[in-house]
Amino acid sequence: MPIRNRIDMLTTGIRTPVGVKIFGSDLKEIEAIGRQVESILRNVPGTRSAYGERVAGGYFVDFDLNREQIARYGLRIDDVQNVIVTAIGGENVSTTIEGRERYPINIRYPREMRDDVDKLSRMLVPTTSGAQVPLGQLATIKLVEGPSMIRDENGRLSGYVYVDVDTEKRDIGGYVDDAKKAVDSQLKLKPGYLLAWSGQYESMARVKEKMKVVVPLTLFVVFLLIYLNTKSFPKTAIILLAVPFSAIGAVWLLYFLGYNMSVGVWVGLIALLGLDAETGIFMLLYLDLAHDERVINSRDDLKEAILHGAVQRVRPKVMTVACAFFGLVPIMWSTGAGADVMKRIAAPMIGGLATSFAMELLVYPAIYLLWRGRRFADDEQSAHHQWWPRRWVPALHSTDAGGRHETRRPAAQLER
């Protein structure tokens, strides 16, 4: 957690999962907008806490030096500033040693002589002639209200609103979508002021845009590699049917564990895609070998060959799934740094392998039968048409000299 907070702080400036940056030209207006955003976000479901920075809420002692008066007494700006720093802030003049302990010796005015503006104005500043001049004659001392820290980004003043999201109930992307709608409907910004959503959401938005390219590219590469291996579009399509088979288990396990979509989940789904394509290729290979080793003369022969090939695939499939399970399941009980991300990578792979194991053994052979059995359907249809003439021709009846009856059909009727 400390490492993650530092990384988020360095990359986005926001310590919380979600933050709102307010840009403008007036710090007071920025603070007012931050208070409004804070009150709006507290009512958004999934918000644990929301806090807008109070950028203009500090009190300071302001020393406005009078250069003409300082020059009249033969002093420099640096001489007056050294007295102010030493008398109020203190200066280390030495160090006391007590055994193995070291303590700095700091000298400054006692508290009762520097806790009031009037007392500070009576603080004496030595001149080169030896005279002591009150500080009130050399500077105007006043108590002012101002920002404790001035932020600027891209050349504009800024203020932050920190939002802590309950990630167990809401995913960050969905939460930000609802928060944006709430802020847009309830907050009216003055001209020259704008809001920017940042924090982990900023990184997720960049990754989401990359995923729009990576996921289709991954599917295309997998499809191309499978096609180069099988040299057949139907076989490639049959192999890629493992993707929806495995997606069923992946989605259900993610729902059961309460995991939302994240970068880790997408990484697990992409890894699952490659693993399922591999097992689908092996399944198709066993079915093809069983088909080619036998003489297929009927649909029953095809069913027997497919059954034989599917049975041969059970043992390798069990070994593949078991090895993957033994390697992934312990991750779900892991703790420590990085465990949350690793669990979200392993979860879709575990759920996807469970359903793809069952459905590849049950559904793949049926789909293969439909594909390979088309030629038998064509043969049966041809045989069916063979016994039925295209057009009906009446028979010719005759009786010979001996009284025997004879029926003859024209050759055109027997052409098929």
C-alpha positions as CSV (number, residue, x, y, z in Angstrom):
1,M,0.0,0.0,0.0
2,P,2.7,2.6,0.8
3,I,4.5,1.8,-2.5
4,R,1.3,2.0,-4.5
5,N,0.3,5.3,-2.9
6,R,3.7,6.8,-3.7
7,I,3.5,5.6,-7.3
8,D,0.0,7.0,-7.7
9,M,1.1,10.3,-6.2
10,L,4.1,10.5,-8.5
11,T,2.1,9.7,-11.7
12,T,-1.1,11.5,-11.1
13,G,-0.7,13.6,-7.9
14,I,-3.7,11.9,-6.3
15,R,-3.3,9.5,-3.3
16,T,-6.8,8.0,-3.6
17,P,-8.2,5.6,-6.2
18,V,-10.2,8.5,-7.7
19,G,-9.6,12.2,-7.6
20,V,-11.0,15.4,-9.2
21,K,-8.6,18.1,-10.2
22,I,-10.1,21.6,-10.4
23,F,-8.3,24.2,-12.6
24,G,-8.9,27.9,-12.6
25,S,-7.4,31.3,-11.8
26,D,-8.8,32.1,-8.3
27,L,-7.9,29.9,-5.4
28,K,-11.0,30.9,-3.4
29,E,-13.3,29.9,-6.3
30,I,-11.4,26.6,-6.7
31,E,-11.9,25.9,-3.0
32,A,-15.6,26.7,-3.3
33,I,-16.0,24.3,-6.3
34,G,-14.1,21.6,-4.4
35,R,-16.6,21.9,-1.5
36,Q,-19.5,21.5,-3.9
37,V,-17.9,18.5,-5.6
38,E,-17.2,17.0,-2.2
39,S,-20.9,17.3,-1.1
40,I,-22.1,15.8,-4.5
41,L,-19.8,12.8,-4.4
42,R,-20.7,11.8,-0.9
43,N,-24.2,10.8,-2.2
44,V,-22.9,8.7,-5.1
45,P,-23.2,4.9,-4.2
46,G,-19.8,3.4,-3.5
47,T,-18.2,6.5,-2.0
48,R,-16.4,5.8,1.3
49,S,-15.2,9.4,1.8
50,A,-14.7,12.6,-0.2
51,Y,-12.6,15.5,0.8
52,G,-11.9,18.7,-1.0
53,E,-8.7,20.5,-0.2
54,R,-9.0,23.8,1.7
55,V,-6.5,25.6,-0.5
56,A,-7.0,29.1,1.0
57,G,-7.5,28.3,4.7
58,G,-4.0,29.1,6.2
59,Y,-3.0,32.1,8.4
60,F,0.5,33.6,8.1
61,V,2.6,36.4,9.5
62,D,3.6,38.6,6.6
63,F,6.6,40.9,6.8
64,D,6.5,43.6,4.1
65,L,10.0,45.2,4.2
66,N,10.4,48.9,3.6
67,R,13.4,49.2,1.4
68,E,13.8,53.0,1.9
69,Q,13.8,52.8,5.7
70,I,16.3,49.9,5.6
71,A,18.6,51.9,3.4
72,R,18.3,55.0,5.6
73,Y,19.8,53.0,8.5
74,G,22.6,51.6,6.4
75,L,21.2,48.0,6.4
76,R,20.6,45.4,3.7
77,I,17.6,43.3,3.1
78,D,19.6,40.2,4.1
79,D,20.4,41.8,7.5
80,V,16.8,42.2,8.4
81,Q,15.8,38.8,7.1
82,N,18.5,37.1,9.2
83,V,17.2,38.7,12.3
84,I,13.6,37.6,11.5
85,V,14.7,34.0,10.8
86,T,16.9,33.8,13.9
87,A,14.5,35.5,16.3
88,I,11.3,33.6,15.2
89,G,12.5,30.4,13.5
90,G,15.6,29.9,15.5
91,E,19.2,29.0,14.5
92,N,21.3,26.0,15.5
93,V,24.5,27.3,17.1
94,S,26.0,24.1,18.5
95,T,25.3,20.4,19.4
96,T,25.3,18.9,22.9
97,I,26.7,15.4,23.3
98,E,25.2,13.2,26.0
99,G,26.7,9.7,25.7
100,R,25.5,8.3,22.3
101,E,22.8,11.0,22.0
102,R,23.2,14.3,20.1
103,Y,20.9,17.3,20.6
104,P,21.1,20.6,18.6
105,I,21.3,23.8,20.5
106,N,18.8,26.3,19.0
107,I,18.6,30.0,19.9
108,R,15.5,32.2,19.3
109,Y,13.3,34.6,21.2
110,P,11.1,33.0,23.9
111,R,7.5,32.3,23.0
112,E,6.1,35.2,25.0
113,M,8.1,37.7,22.9
114,R,7.0,36.3,19.5
115,D,3.4,35.2,19.9
116,D,1.9,38.5,18.9
117,V,2.2,41.0,16.0
118,D,2.8,43.9,18.3
119,K,5.6,42.1,20.1
120,L,7.2,41.2,16.8
121,S,7.2,44.8,15.8
122,R,9.3,45.7,18.9
123,M,12.0,43.2,17.9
124,L,15.3,45.0,17.6
125,V,17.5,45.0,14.5
126,P,21.2,46.0,15.1
127,T,22.8,48.5,12.7
128,T,26.4,49.0,11.7
129,S,26.6,52.0,14.0
130,G,25.5,49.9,17.0
131,A,22.0,51.4,17.2
132,Q,19.0,49.1,17.7
133,V,16.1,49.8,15.5
134,P,12.6,48.2,16.1
135,L,11.5,45.9,13.3
136,G,8.2,47.9,13.1
137,Q,10.1,50.8,11.7
138,L,11.7,48.7,8.9
139,A,8.7,46.6,7.9
140,T,4.9,46.4,8.0
141,I,3.9,43.3,10.0
142,K,0.4,41.9,9.6
143,L,-1.5,38.6,9.9
144,V,-2.9,37.5,6.6
145,E,-5.0,34.6,5.3
146,G,-3.7,32.6,2.3
147,P,-3.1,29.2,0.8
148,S,-1.0,26.7,2.8
149,M,0.3,25.4,-0.6
150,I,-0.2,26.6,-4.1
151,R,-0.6,23.9,-6.7
152,D,-0.3,24.5,-10.4
153,E,-0.5,22.2,-13.4
154,N,-0.2,23.1,-17.0
155,G,0.3,26.7,-16.1
156,R,-3.0,26.9,-14.1
157,L,-3.8,27.0,-10.4
158,S,-5.4,23.8,-9.2
159,G,-7.1,22.2,-6.3
160,Y,-7.8,18.5,-5.6
161,V,-10.8,16.5,-4.3
162,Y,-9.8,13.1,-2.9
163,V,-12.3,10.3,-3.2
164,D,-12.0,6.9,-1.6
165,V,-14.1,4.3,-3.4
166,D,-15.4,1.0,-1.9
167,T,-13.9,-1.3,-4.6
168,E,-15.6,-4.3,-3.1
169,K,-19.0,-3.0,-4.1
170,R,-18.2,-0.8,-7.1
171,D,-15.7,-1.0,-9.9
172,I,-13.8,2.3,-10.4
173,G,-14.9,2.7,-14.0
174,G,-18.6,2.4,-13.3
175,Y,-18.2,4.6,-10.2
176,V,-16.6,7.4,-12.2
177,D,-19.3,7.2,-14.8
178,D,-22.0,7.7,-12.2
179,A,-20.0,10.4,-10.4
180,K,-19.5,12.3,-13.7
181,K,-23.3,12.2,-14.3
182,A,-24.0,13.5,-10.8
183,V,-21.5,16.3,-11.0
184,D,-22.5,17.4,-14.5
185,S,-26.2,17.6,-13.4
186,Q,-25.7,19.4,-10.1
187,L,-22.6,21.6,-10.7
188,K,-22.4,24.7,-12.9
189,L,-18.9,25.9,-13.4
190,K,-18.0,29.5,-14.2
191,P,-16.2,30.3,-17.4
192,G,-12.5,29.6,-17.1
193,Y,-12.8,26.7,-14.7
194,L,-12.8,23.0,-15.5
195,L,-12.7,19.5,-13.9
196,A,-10.4,16.6,-14.7
197,W,-10.9,13.1,-13.2
198,S,-7.6,11.5,-12.1
199,G,-6.1,8.9,-9.8
200,Q,-6.2,5.2,-10.7
201,Y,-9.1,6.0,-13.0
202,E,-6.7,7.9,-15.2
203,S,-4.5,4.9,-15.6
204,M,-7.5,2.6,-16.2
205,A,-8.7,5.0,-19.0
206,R,-5.4,4.7,-20.7
207,V,-5.4,0.9,-20.4
208,K,-9.0,0.7,-21.7
209,E,-8.0,2.5,-24.8
210,K,-5.0,0.2,-25.3
211,M,-7.3,-2.8,-24.7
212,K,-9.5,-1.7,-27.6
213,V,-6.4,-2.4,-29.8
214,V,-4.8,-5.3,-27.9
215,V,-7.8,-7.6,-27.6
216,P,-8.8,-7.5,-31.3
217,L,-5.2,-7.8,-32.3
218,T,-4.8,-10.9,-30.0
219,L,-7.9,-12.5,-31.5
220,F,-6.6,-11.9,-35.0
221,V,-3.1,-13.3,-34.2
222,V,-4.7,-16.4,-32.6
223,F,-7.0,-16.9,-35.6
224,L,-4.1,-16.5,-38.0
225,L,-1.9,-19.0,-36.2
226,I,-4.7,-21.6,-36.0
227,Y,-5.5,-21.1,-39.7
228,L,-1.8,-21.5,-40.7
229,N,-1.8,-24.8,-38.7
230,T,-5.1,-26.2,-40.0
231,K,-5.3,-24.7,-43.5
232,S,-9.1,-24.7,-43.0
233,F,-11.6,-22.0,-42.0
234,P,-14.2,-24.5,-40.6
235,K,-11.5,-26.1,-38.4
236,T,-10.3,-22.7,-37.2
237,A,-13.9,-21.7,-36.4
238,I,-14.5,-25.0,-34.5
239,I,-11.3,-24.4,-32.4
240,L,-12.3,-20.8,-31.6
241,L,-15.6,-22.1,-30.2
242,A,-13.5,-22.8,-27.0
243,V,-13.6,-19.1,-26.3
244,P,-17.3,-18.8,-25.5
245,F,-17.1,-22.2,-23.7
246,S,-14.4,-20.9,-21.3
247,A,-16.0,-17.4,-21.0
248,I,-19.0,-19.0,-19.3
249,G,-16.9,-20.3,-16.4
250,A,-14.8,-17.2,-16.2
251,V,-17.7,-14.9,-15.9
252,W,-19.5,-17.0,-13.3
253,L,-16.4,-17.4,-11.1
254,L,-15.7,-13.6,-11.3
255,Y,-19.4,-13.0,-10.3
256,F,-19.2,-15.5,-7.4
257,L,-15.9,-14.0,-6.1
258,G,-17.3,-10.4,-6.5
259,Y,-14.5,-9.3,-8.8
260,N,-15.1,-6.4,-11.1
261,M,-13.5,-5.9,-14.5
262,S,-10.0,-4.7,-14.2
263,V,-6.7,-4.8,-16.0
264,G,-5.7,-8.0,-14.1
265,V,-9.0,-9.7,-15.2
266,W,-8.4,-8.7,-18.8
267,V,-4.9,-10.2,-18.6
268,G,-6.3,-13.4,-17.3
269,L,-8.9,-13.6,-20.1
270,I,-6.3,-13.0,-22.8
271,A,-4.1,-15.8,-21.3
272,L,-7.2,-18.0,-21.1
273,L,-7.9,-17.4,-24.8
274,G,-4.5,-18.8,-25.8
275,L,-4.8,-21.8,-23.4
276,D,-8.2,-22.7,-24.7
277,A,-7.1,-22.4,-28.3
278,E,-4.3,-24.8,-27.5
279,T,-6.7,-27.4,-26.0
280,G,-9.1,-27.0,-28.9
281,I,-6.4,-27.7,-31.4
282,F,-5.6,-31.0,-29.6
283,M,-9.2,-32.0,-29.5
284,L,-9.6,-31.4,-33.2
285,L,-6.4,-33.3,-33.8
286,Y,-7.6,-36.4,-32.1
287,L,-10.9,-36.3,-33.9
288,D,-9.2,-35.9,-37.3
289,L,-6.9,-38.8,-36.5
290,A,-9.8,-41.0,-35.6
291,H,-11.6,-40.0,-38.7
292,D,-8.7,-40.6,-41.0
293,E,-7.8,-44.0,-39.5
294,R,-11.2,-45.5,-40.3
295,V,-13.2,-46.2,-43.4
296,I,-16.2,-44.0,-43.1
297,N,-19.1,-45.3,-45.2
298,S,-22.1,-44.2,-43.2
299,R,-23.1,-41.8,-40.4
300,D,-22.8,-44.6,-37.9
301,D,-19.2,-45.2,-38.9
302,L,-18.6,-41.4,-38.4
303,K,-20.2,-41.5,-34.9
304,E,-18.1,-44.4,-33.9
305,A,-14.9,-42.7,-35.1
306,I,-15.7,-39.4,-33.3
307,L,-16.5,-41.3,-30.1
308,H,-13.2,-43.1,-30.3
309,G,-11.3,-39.9,-30.9
310,A,-13.1,-38.0,-28.0
311,V,-12.5,-40.9,-25.6
312,Q,-8.8,-40.8,-26.5
313,R,-8.8,-37.0,-25.7
314,V,-10.1,-37.4,-22.1
315,R,-6.8,-38.4,-20.5
316,P,-4.7,-35.6,-22.1
317,K,-7.4,-33.1,-21.4
318,V,-7.6,-34.1,-17.7
319,M,-3.8,-33.9,-17.4
320,T,-3.8,-30.4,-19.0
321,V,-6.6,-29.0,-16.8
322,A,-5.2,-30.6,-13.7
323,C,-1.7,-29.2,-14.2
324,A,-3.2,-25.7,-14.8
325,F,-5.4,-26.0,-11.7
326,F,-2.5,-27.1,-9.5
327,G,-0.6,-24.1,-10.6
328,L,-3.4,-21.5,-10.4
329,V,-5.5,-22.5,-7.4
330,P,-2.8,-21.7,-4.7
331,I,-2.8,-18.2,-6.0
332,M,-6.3,-17.7,-4.8
333,W,-5.1,-18.2,-1.2
334,S,-2.1,-16.0,-1.5
335,T,-1.6,-12.9,0.6
336,G,0.8,-10.0,0.7
337,A,1.9,-7.5,-1.9
338,G,0.6,-8.1,-5.4
339,A,-1.9,-10.8,-4.2
340,D,-5.0,-8.8,-5.3
341,V,-3.7,-8.5,-8.9
342,M,-2.6,-12.1,-9.1
343,K,-6.0,-13.4,-7.9
344,R,-7.8,-11.4,-10.6
345,I,-5.5,-12.9,-13.2
346,A,-5.9,-16.4,-12.0
347,A,-9.7,-16.3,-11.4
348,P,-10.9,-16.2,-15.0
349,M,-8.4,-18.9,-16.0
350,I,-9.6,-21.3,-13.3
351,G,-13.3,-20.7,-14.1
352,G,-12.7,-20.9,-17.8
353,L,-10.8,-24.1,-17.7
354,A,-13.5,-25.8,-15.7
355,T,-16.3,-25.1,-18.2
356,S,-14.1,-25.6,-21.3
357,F,-13.0,-29.0,-20.0
358,A,-16.6,-30.2,-19.9
359,M,-18.0,-28.5,-22.9
360,E,-15.1,-29.4,-25.2
361,L,-15.6,-33.1,-24.5
362,L,-19.4,-32.8,-24.9
363,V,-20.1,-30.2,-27.5
364,Y,-17.0,-30.4,-29.7
365,P,-17.8,-34.0,-30.9
366,A,-21.4,-33.0,-31.7
367,I,-20.2,-30.0,-33.8
368,Y,-17.6,-32.1,-35.5
369,L,-20.3,-34.6,-36.4
370,L,-22.5,-31.9,-37.9
371,W,-19.6,-30.7,-40.0
372,R,-18.3,-34.1,-41.2
373,G,-21.8,-35.6,-41.5
374,R,-23.0,-33.2,-44.2
375,R,-21.8,-35.4,-47.0
376,F,-23.9,-38.3,-45.7
377,A,-26.9,-36.0,-45.6
378,D,-26.3,-35.2,-49.2
379,D,-26.0,-38.9,-50.1
380,E,-29.2,-39.7,-48.4
381,Q,-31.0,-36.9,-50.1
382,S,-29.6,-38.1,-53.5
383,A,-30.7,-41.7,-52.8
384,H,-34.1,-40.4,-51.8
385,H,-34.5,-38.6,-55.1
386,Q,-33.3,-41.7,-57.1
387,W,-36.4,-43.7,-56.4
388,W,-38.8,-41.0,-57.3
389,P,-39.0,-40.0,-61.1
390,R,-39.0,-36.4,-62.0
391,R,-42.2,-36.7,-64.0
392,W,-44.9,-39.4,-64.1
393,V,-45.3,-41.4,-67.4
394,P,-48.2,-43.8,-67.8
395,A,-47.4,-47.5,-68.2
396,L,-48.2,-49.4,-71.4
397,H,-50.4,-52.5,-71.0
398,S,-50.6,-55.2,-73.6
399,T,-51.8,-58.8,-74.0
400,D,-50.0,-61.4,-76.2
401,A,-51.5,-64.2,-78.3
402,G,-51.5,-66.6,-75.4
403,G,-53.5,-64.3,-73.2
404,R,-50.6,-63.3,-70.9
405,H,-50.7,-59.7,-69.5
406,E,-47.6,-57.5,-69.8
407,T,-46.8,-54.1,-68.4
408,R,-43.9,-52.0,-69.9
409,R,-42.7,-48.5,-68.9
410,P,-41.0,-46.1,-71.3
411,A,-37.2,-45.7,-71.0
412,A,-37.6,-42.0,-70.2
413,Q,-39.2,-43.0,-66.9
414,L,-36.2,-45.2,-65.9
415,E,-33.6,-42.7,-66.8
416,R,-32.7,-42.2,-63.1
